[in-house]
Amino acid sequence: MQAKTVLTVLLISVGIAVQSCKRNNPVVPKSEQTVPKIEDILNGNDQNLINLLNKVRGSVGRRGYGSKTIWSRKNDYGLGLYISANHVYHISGWNSRNAKFFDLSSENTGIFESSQLPPTNGGIDLGNTLVADFPFIHFDISSGATNTTILPAEDFYLGINDNQRTPQGPFPKYPELVKTSEPLQLYDPEHRTIATQTWNTAVAGEKVIAVGYPRDDINYPNGAVAYGKILSDKEAAEAIQKLKIAGDVEGDIPYNASAEFFIEAQAIGGMSGGGVFNSEGQLLGIMVRGSDKEGAPKIIRVVKISYIKAVLTEFYNGLSEVDKIKVSPFIRGEL
């Protein structure tokens, strides 16, 4: 993750607790960071957790110093419609702060560098294979927002992954225009990304799994896993007050119940854009921020997929008929 809200996850001995989306200056000393790797969970004894992780992990990949999550492949072309955080992309990378889409049939926004997805055979080693990544839609971003101060309600964008792949090399490579003739090949053993309901709403008290790629790709080359409880709106509001008292920056950011929910968990650096899933493997949202001050409540802020879909729907409905024709083939399955 690139700025303040970088994420990772923490497991504690009784069940699994988490580390969350975190800022660029880790406060928790290295010696206190016990972060579960994907392989730690897969080699563990909790078969239900193993099964759930296998259901969702193939759709979470690396994007620069952060993560991205394939929401759906139910579009006209079977490509990967993904979500990541604006601060992972870097706000300055957008040429406008007004909501905008790119016409992927004629504009080549694609990169290979820093874009990876898990192997399609179910292996956990990302290796050196890069997957074409095309930024597609970003929504309105406040004029004063920065990578470290952007609020969860604005901290997301949509992109597309197609099936163009290349080995990582010493020099940058760039994909051709989006290839719509071949669906994205993805490790998705239970077809989560093409299910009738790929997403769902967060339920207070529900335990959720969170997956992403810490910045520390030396110790965590294959991703990290978190498991934590969703706080109710009341509990989240109470947590804000406790964060304020503890002097954590998150206490200065009001809780926005329409756009986000909190996971009761702690973070270290690296996993913004990583997906949060319920016990059925449905996407609930992406991680974007988290507390980091010692003695403060441990929380992860998650942008709700229901909110992201509502913003997308409003944006789409405001387009001209000509522009709808350009956008709809990539999102039709989730409108």
JOPECOR-V386774 format. One record per backbone hydrogen bond with DSSP energy under -1.0 kcal/mol. CO is the residue of the C=O (numbers start at 1). NH is the residue of the N-H. If there is no record, write none. Layout:
BEGIN
co->CO nh->NH
co->CO nh->NH
END
This chain:
BEGIN
co->3 nh->6
co->6 nh->22
co->13 nh->15
co->18 nh->266
co->20 nh->8
co->22 nh->6
co->29 nh->32
co->30 nh->33
co->34 nh->11
co->36 nh->225
co->37 nh->41
co->38 nh->42
co->39 nh->43
co->41 nh->44
co->45 nh->47
co->46 nh->50
co->47 nh->51
co->48 nh->52
co->49 nh->53
co->50 nh->54
co->51 nh->55
co->52 nh->56
co->53 nh->57
co->56 nh->59
co->57 nh->60
co->59 nh->70
co->61 nh->68
co->62 nh->116
co->63 nh->66
co->66 nh->63
co->68 nh->61
co->69 nh->83
co->72 nh->81
co->78 nh->184
co->80 nh->161
co->81 nh->71
co->81 nh->72
co->82 nh->159
co->83 nh->69
co->84 nh->157
co->85 nh->89
co->86 nh->90
co->90 nh->93
co->91 nh->94
co->97 nh->141
co->100 nh->138
co->102 nh->104
co->103 nh->106
co->103 nh->107
co->111 nh->133
co->112 nh->115
co->114 nh->64
co->115 nh->131
co->116 nh->62
co->119 nh->122
co->126 nh->129
co->128 nh->168
co->130 nh->166
co->133 nh->111
co->134 nh->160
co->136 nh->102
co->137 nh->158
co->138 nh->100
co->142 nh->145
co->146 nh->150
co->151 nh->154
co->154 nh->156
co->157 nh->84
co->158 nh->136
co->158 nh->137
co->159 nh->82
co->160 nh->134
co->161 nh->80
co->164 nh->132
co->166 nh->130
co->186 nh->188
co->188 nh->191
co->191 nh->194
co->192 nh->195
co->193 nh->73
co->198 nh->283
co->203 nh->206
co->206 nh->230
co->208 nh->228
co->209 nh->277
co->210 nh->226
co->212 nh->224
co->215 nh->217
co->216 nh->220
co->223 nh->38
co->224 nh->212
co->226 nh->210
co->228 nh->208
co->229 nh->264
co->230 nh->205
co->232 nh->236
co->233 nh->237
co->234 nh->238
co->235 nh->239
co->236 nh->240
co->237 nh->241
co->238 nh->242
co->239 nh->243
co->240 nh->244
co->241 nh->245
co->242 nh->246
co->243 nh->248
co->248 nh->251
co->249 nh->252
co->250 nh->253
co->256 nh->259
co->256 nh->260
co->259 nh->304
co->261 nh->302
co->262 nh->231
co->263 nh->265
co->263 nh->300
co->269 nh->215
co->271 nh->274
co->272 nh->67
co->274 nh->287
co->275 nh->211
co->276 nh->284
co->276 nh->285
co->277 nh->209
co->278 nh->281
co->282 nh->278
co->283 nh->200
co->284 nh->305
co->285 nh->276
co->286 nh->303
co->287 nh->273
co->289 nh->301
co->293 nh->296
co->299 nh->291
co->300 nh->263
co->301 nh->288
co->301 nh->289
co->302 nh->261
co->303 nh->286
co->304 nh->308
co->305 nh->309
co->306 nh->310
co->307 nh->311
co->308 nh->312
co->309 nh->313
co->310 nh->314
co->311 nh->315
co->312 nh->316
co->313 nh->317
co->314 nh->318
co->316 nh->319
co->320 nh->324
co->321 nh->325
co->323 nh->327
co->324 nh->328
co->327 nh->330
co->328 nh->332
co->329 nh->76
co->331 nh->334
co->332 nh->335
END
